[in-house]
Amino acid sequence: MSFENFFSKDSPDKKHIPLMPVVTLTADDQWHDLVALLLEHSIDCIEITLRTPFGLPSIEKIRQRYPQCWVGAGTVRTPEQASAAAKAGAQFLVSPGWEENLEDAVQKTQLPWMPGIATVTELMNCLQHGWHYLKFFPAEFSGGTNALKAFSSVCPEAHFCPTGGIGLNQIAHYLSIPEVFAVGSSGLVPVEALKQNNWQDIVKAIQQWKLAVQVS
């Protein structure tokens, strides 16, 4: 599976909601209820960051328990993390930036990779190395939709998943850009709500984000 195939708007099969929850788990038992909630609301893609020690084991458990969920590892910054994520069963990798040694390790995993970019120079570098599906990060602090429109005008072959500082009011503006294939955000699963296992607030957030996508 690739980002292009999963989020394709022209797929004759199931069309996936163009949202990628960016989740940092704070306990080893949160993954089960969280993924069940996301799937219940038709969100079947999740990025589990490697910012805590709960990331890798949770990815492995999600793959075993919920094979219908496309799960990837986020905040992949080192070759060792890329290899460990692949071993845990991650189906894609997301990084905040591009780095040569990291790229070499990612290529060995043969997994789809979304390196992060914030400037035209970084964009051109990724394209030169064959990476066309990119994380625009941190989106709201790097020019937002105006920057993406400028990037797309000079590099129309690039596709973006903006992440970082994006709120409900910005979703429609990002998704209106043809080169944006999905929007990533921790807002779908609020960090404080997750720490407290406040599933009611998490459900509310998921519903609000889904509604914002439908409106767009």
C-alpha positions as CSV (number, residue, x, y, z in Angstrom):
1,M,0.0,0.0,0.0
2,S,1.2,3.5,-0.8
3,F,0.0,7.0,0.3
4,E,-1.2,7.5,-3.3
5,N,-3.3,4.3,-3.3
6,F,-4.7,4.6,0.2
7,F,-5.8,8.2,-0.1
8,S,-6.8,8.1,-3.8
9,K,-10.0,10.1,-4.5
10,D,-10.5,8.0,-7.7
11,S,-10.3,4.6,-6.1
12,P,-13.1,2.3,-7.2
13,D,-12.9,0.6,-3.8
14,K,-13.4,2.2,-0.4
15,K,-12.6,5.9,-0.1
16,H,-10.7,6.8,3.0
17,I,-11.3,9.9,5.0
18,P,-8.3,12.3,4.3
19,L,-7.4,12.5,8.0
20,M,-4.3,11.1,9.7
21,P,-4.5,11.2,13.5
22,V,-1.0,11.8,14.9
23,V,-1.0,10.0,18.2
24,T,1.6,10.0,21.0
25,L,0.6,7.2,23.4
26,T,1.2,7.8,27.1
27,A,0.5,4.2,28.4
28,D,0.8,0.7,27.1
29,D,-2.9,-0.1,27.1
30,Q,-4.3,2.9,25.3
31,W,-4.0,1.6,21.7
32,H,-6.9,-0.9,21.9
33,D,-9.7,1.5,22.8
34,L,-8.3,4.3,20.7
35,V,-8.1,2.3,17.5
36,A,-11.5,0.8,18.1
37,L,-13.0,4.3,18.4
38,L,-11.2,5.5,15.2
39,L,-12.5,2.6,13.2
40,E,-16.0,3.0,14.6
41,H,-15.9,6.5,13.1
42,S,-14.5,5.2,9.8
43,I,-10.9,6.6,10.3
44,D,-8.7,3.6,9.4
45,C,-5.3,5.3,9.2
46,I,-3.2,6.3,12.2
47,E,0.3,7.6,12.8
48,I,1.8,6.4,16.1
49,T,4.7,8.6,17.0
50,L,7.9,7.2,18.5
51,R,8.2,10.0,21.1
52,T,7.4,7.6,24.0
53,P,8.4,4.0,24.7
54,F,4.8,2.9,24.1
55,G,4.9,3.6,20.3
56,L,6.7,0.5,18.9
57,P,5.0,-2.2,21.0
58,S,1.6,-0.6,20.3
59,I,2.2,-0.6,16.6
60,E,2.9,-4.4,16.8
61,K,-0.3,-5.0,18.8
62,I,-2.5,-2.9,16.5
63,R,-1.3,-4.8,13.5
64,Q,-2.2,-8.1,15.2
65,R,-5.6,-7.0,16.6
66,Y,-6.8,-4.6,13.9
67,P,-5.5,-5.7,10.4
68,Q,-8.0,-3.4,8.8
69,C,-6.2,-0.3,10.2
70,W,-3.3,1.2,8.2
71,V,-0.8,2.0,10.9
72,G,2.5,3.9,10.6
73,A,5.3,5.1,12.7
74,G,5.8,8.8,13.1
75,T,8.7,11.0,14.4
76,V,11.1,8.6,12.8
77,R,14.4,10.4,13.1
78,T,17.2,7.7,13.1
79,P,18.1,4.7,11.0
80,E,17.6,2.5,14.1
81,Q,14.1,3.8,14.6
82,A,13.2,3.1,10.9
83,S,14.4,-0.5,11.2
84,A,12.7,-1.0,14.6
85,A,9.4,0.4,13.2
86,A,9.5,-2.0,10.3
87,K,10.2,-4.9,12.6
88,A,7.3,-3.9,14.7
89,G,5.0,-4.1,11.7
90,A,4.6,-0.4,10.7
91,Q,3.1,-0.1,7.2
92,F,4.5,3.4,6.6
93,L,7.0,5.8,8.1
94,V,6.8,9.6,8.7
95,S,9.7,11.8,9.6
96,P,9.9,15.5,10.5
97,G,12.6,16.0,7.9
98,W,15.0,14.3,5.4
99,E,18.4,13.0,6.2
100,E,20.7,10.8,4.1
101,N,21.4,8.0,6.5
102,L,17.8,7.9,7.5
103,E,16.8,7.6,3.9
104,D,19.2,4.7,3.4
105,A,17.6,2.9,6.3
106,V,14.1,3.6,5.1
107,Q,14.9,2.3,1.7
108,K,16.0,-1.0,3.2
109,T,12.6,-1.4,4.9
110,Q,10.8,-0.9,1.5
111,L,8.0,0.9,3.3
112,P,6.3,4.1,2.1
113,W,8.1,7.1,3.6
114,M,6.8,10.6,4.1
115,P,9.8,12.9,4.9
116,G,9.0,16.4,6.3
117,I,9.7,19.6,4.4
118,A,9.2,23.3,5.3
119,T,11.0,25.1,2.5
120,V,11.3,25.0,-1.3
121,T,15.0,23.9,-1.0
122,E,13.9,20.9,1.2
123,L,11.1,20.2,-1.2
124,M,13.4,20.1,-4.2
125,N,15.8,17.9,-2.4
126,C,13.1,15.3,-1.6
127,L,11.8,15.4,-5.1
128,Q,15.3,14.9,-6.5
129,H,15.6,11.8,-4.3
130,G,12.3,10.4,-5.6
131,W,10.0,11.3,-2.7
132,H,6.8,12.8,-3.9
133,Y,4.5,12.3,-0.9
134,L,5.7,14.7,1.7
135,K,4.8,16.0,5.2
136,F,4.6,19.8,5.3
137,F,5.7,20.5,8.9
138,P,5.2,22.5,10.9
139,A,2.4,23.7,8.6
140,E,0.9,26.7,10.3
141,F,4.3,28.0,11.4
142,S,5.8,27.6,7.9
143,G,3.5,29.7,5.8
144,G,0.3,27.6,5.9
145,T,-1.9,27.3,2.8
146,N,-0.1,30.2,1.1
147,A,3.2,28.4,1.3
148,L,1.7,25.2,0.0
149,K,0.1,27.0,-3.0
150,A,3.5,28.5,-3.8
151,F,5.2,25.1,-3.5
152,S,2.6,23.5,-5.8
153,S,3.0,26.2,-8.4
154,V,6.7,25.5,-8.9
155,C,6.7,21.7,-8.1
156,P,3.3,20.4,-9.2
157,E,4.4,16.8,-9.0
158,A,4.6,17.0,-5.2
159,H,1.8,15.9,-2.8
160,F,1.4,17.0,0.7
161,C,0.1,16.0,4.1
162,P,0.3,19.2,6.2
163,T,0.8,18.7,9.9
164,G,1.5,21.0,12.8
165,G,-0.7,23.7,14.4
166,I,-3.7,23.0,12.1
167,G,-7.1,23.6,13.8
168,L,-10.6,22.8,12.7
169,N,-11.0,26.2,11.0
170,Q,-8.1,25.5,8.7
171,I,-9.0,22.0,7.4
172,A,-11.2,23.1,4.6
173,H,-8.6,25.6,3.3
174,Y,-5.9,22.9,3.2
175,L,-8.1,20.2,1.6
176,S,-9.1,22.7,-1.1
177,I,-5.6,22.5,-2.4
178,P,-5.5,19.7,-5.0
179,E,-2.0,18.6,-4.0
180,V,-3.0,18.0,-0.4
181,F,-4.0,14.3,-0.1
182,A,-4.6,14.3,3.7
183,V,-4.3,16.5,6.8
184,G,-2.4,15.2,9.8
185,S,-3.1,16.4,13.4
186,S,-2.9,15.5,17.0
187,G,-6.1,17.4,17.4
188,L,-8.1,14.3,16.4
189,V,-6.9,12.7,19.6
190,P,-6.2,15.5,22.1
191,V,-3.1,14.7,24.2
192,E,-4.6,15.7,27.5
193,A,-7.8,13.7,26.9
194,L,-5.7,10.7,26.0
195,K,-3.6,11.0,29.1
196,Q,-6.8,10.9,31.2
197,N,-8.4,8.2,29.1
198,N,-11.2,10.7,28.5
199,W,-12.8,8.8,25.6
200,Q,-15.8,11.1,25.6
201,D,-13.7,14.2,24.7
202,I,-11.8,12.1,22.1
203,V,-15.0,11.0,20.4
204,K,-16.2,14.6,20.4
205,A,-12.9,15.7,18.7
206,I,-13.1,12.9,16.1
207,Q,-16.7,13.9,15.2
208,Q,-15.7,17.6,14.9
209,W,-12.8,16.8,12.6
210,K,-14.9,14.5,10.4
211,L,-17.6,17.2,10.1
212,A,-15.0,19.7,9.1
213,V,-13.8,17.4,6.4
214,Q,-17.3,16.8,5.1
215,V,-17.9,20.5,5.0
216,S,-14.8,21.0,3.0
